[in-house]
Amino acid sequence: MYSTPPRNDAIRWGVVGTGYIANTVLPDMIATEGLAVTAVCSRDAGRAAAFAQKWSIPRAFDGPEALFADPDIDAVYVGTPVSTHFPLAQAALRAGKSVLVEKPFTLDAQEARELVSLARSQNAFLMEATWTRFNAVVKAATEHVANGVIGDVRTVTTNFGRNLDSAHNAWRAELGGGALLDLGIYNVALTHHFLGGAPIRISASGTSADGFDTSCAAAMEYSRPPARLAAVRR
């Protein structure tokens, strides 16, 4: 049994999705103080029930509508395929929930803008679940840069590749698959973190198959290197 007794002041979470990523995230959610996973939903009632039993979650819903309507849920974690992130996060925000969306946040920038605008209008918390931002190594590197230990950062070089099984969602264009969205987000996020802001010029190339990218290489140019990371980056 993985569950821990919820405190009265714990933030009550509902989990949307019962696949690989949700099963990967649940142990950390359950181990986090001040957090109680109280419900899960899936399009398949049987999968939701099995997931709830596995992780000792009190309630299982057949579909997200009932979960979003539950007044006993404060926040929602969206752990479904990329193509569903926007509509699910939008519905959760409209229901008055705080929302944590698995990476990548959305399929494109316009969807991201719409979600951010909606969250602001609802005065609701909204965030992309990019765990590397909170990784101990990244936090230590951020401190070193902020304190001038290695001087000003002028260039960031990153590489990331995996041999994913053919059943993985990354191989399915209709689910928002592709190398950039599934893996390249880590490279882009890390570069933005240390160089700040949006690049002024991007040069990219890659390979594609069946409507999605199987590899991607990009060079991003920034207007000027930041003098130091601000304290807010800590």
Buried (B, 14 or more C-beta within 10 A) or exposed (E): EEEBEBEEEBBBBBBBBBBEBBBEBBEEBBEBEEBBBBBBBBEEEEBBBBBBEBBEBBBBBBBBEBBBEBEEBBBBBBBBBBBBBBEBBBBBBEBBBBBBBBBBBBBEEEBBEBBEEBBEEBEBBBEBBBEBBEEEEBBEBBEBBBEEEEEEBEEBEEEEEEEBEEEBBBBBBEBBBBBBBBBBBBBBBBBBBBBBEEBEEEEEEBEEEEEBBBBBEBEBEBEEEBEEBEEEBE
